[in-house]
Structure formats: C-alpha cells, structure tokens
C-alpha cells in the first residue's frame, strides 16, 4: 500500500483536523529528506554527467566530421581518454564517473578507427578488444557503474562472434552447435566473473550479474527457439534447454540465490518449453483448435508452477 494514501485514509477515518494531519505526516516522514539522498544524489549526477559527456563527445565528432582533420579527431578522442584516466588517478572521489567516461571514449575511438581505416576486421573483434582494454578500468573502479556496461559490451562481442562464425546466418543448424555453446558459455562465464564469488577481487555488485543473466537468457533462448523452425528439433534447442536448466538449479541454491536472475532464467526455460510443445503439437497435423487449447492450458500450468516455485524459494531464503 502507498504510505501517503494510508496516511490520508487514517486522517479520514479518525476525522483529524489540519494540524493533526500535518503531525501525522511528520511522523510518517513526508517532510524529511529521503534516506541517503545526500550520498547518492551527487554520485548519480556525476555518473549521468560522465555518460552524457562520453556519448556527447562521440556525437560531436560525428557531427563535425568534415571540420576536423584525421589527426584532430584522433587527438580529441585520445586526449579525452588520457585526461579521464589521469583525472581518475588524481581525484579519487571522481574516479568512478571519470573511468566510465574513459570506457565510453575507448568505444568511440575504436568506432572512429574502424570507420577511418576500414581494416576489414569483424565487428566482434573491435568489441572484444574494447572488453579487454576496459577490464583494467573496471578492476580499478570496483563499481557496477563500469561492470554493467562492460557486461553489455562482452555480450555484444559474443553475439557478433557467433553470428560471424555460424555457417548459416539466416537459420540455426545443428552443425553450428559448438559455436553456439561456446558463445553461451562465454557469457555465462562472464556472469560468474562478476558474481559474488569473485566480488572480493572485482568489486562487482548485483546489477552487472543481473544484466549478464538477462542477456545470456535472451541469447540462449533466441538461438534455441530459432532451432525449432525446422522439421526436426535441432540440437541447439536441447543444448539451450539443458544449459538454462543447469543455470536455474545453480541460482536456486543458497550460495548463488538471486531472485532476479532466477526469474529471468525461469522465463527463458518457460519460453523454450512452450516453444517445444508448440513444435510437437502443431507438427503432428492434428486438430489445430484442440492443440491450441492444450498448449494454452499447459503454458498456464507451467507458468503457475514456476511462479509458485520462485515464491517458495524466496520465502525460504528470507526465513
């Protein structure tokens, strides 16, 4: 229930006058500053400013492409990168936003390099190099402010690598199973790297892990569901289903429990199971209405069991 609505309801039920209502609002804390606002507000503004400055720099270089020479563009981007790193070393209180600015500038520098020289490198190689060069910044910052975009960059590199090495870019084939499994495992290993297991050394919090689990689930589920479009269920479907099942079991354990990540993985499992049921029911060329009814009932039961299981595990963990 909303606290403000509850206060108004109490004032109405007990016929409080204006002064008594104000006293009740003061007791509820409406007039007080939110908890830790003075701590989080300047840090949030600094991080937002660094993100806007980094993206604004990239857009500014693109907007002034004809006015700046090749050396001028490189000097601007590299100068911003050097200034951000030196500033992070000289001003520890501004280290996190400045290192975020440096991370974004690395991406802009690689994008400009690829556009200028046309080296023929695959896009995944630039993203992979971005991941490697940004890793020391993340280890120094020890904050999810950097680990979260790092995880996004890593997942993008893995997805582009899979697309570049798959034999069929327009369909999922069982012959590409080693490529898909390698990409999936790479993202899941990155999730393990930013998990609480290594938080003592990385300083990563929960948001980087949660984003990684969501991206890994999307990557695995999308590839595995695409494998259902053939006449037979291709092996990437079974591999994705098994991998998500293992991830779900691990996240349900006390040592690795995370309700957000468990919910994301459970949604991916439900999607794959319903997709598999759809393939089986509608490839049999039976009654379409009957198959659709059975599919809807099974999907509803599966979703209800999943929600109940997650709620039971959450209550058990809270107890």
Secondary structure as UniProt FT lines:
FT   HELIX           3..13
FT   TURN            14..15
FT   HELIX           18..28
FT   TURN            29..31
FT   TURN            35..36
FT   HELIX           37..63
FT   TURN            64..67
FT   HELIX           70..90
FT   HELIX           92..94
FT   HELIX           95..117
FT   HELIX           123..141
FT   HELIX           144..165
FT   TURN            169..170
FT   HELIX           174..176
FT   HELIX           177..193
FT   HELIX           196..198
FT   HELIX           199..202
FT   HELIX           206..226
FT   HELIX           227..229
FT   HELIX           235..252
FT   TURN            254..256
FT   HELIX           259..282
FT   TURN            283..285
FT   HELIX           288..318
//
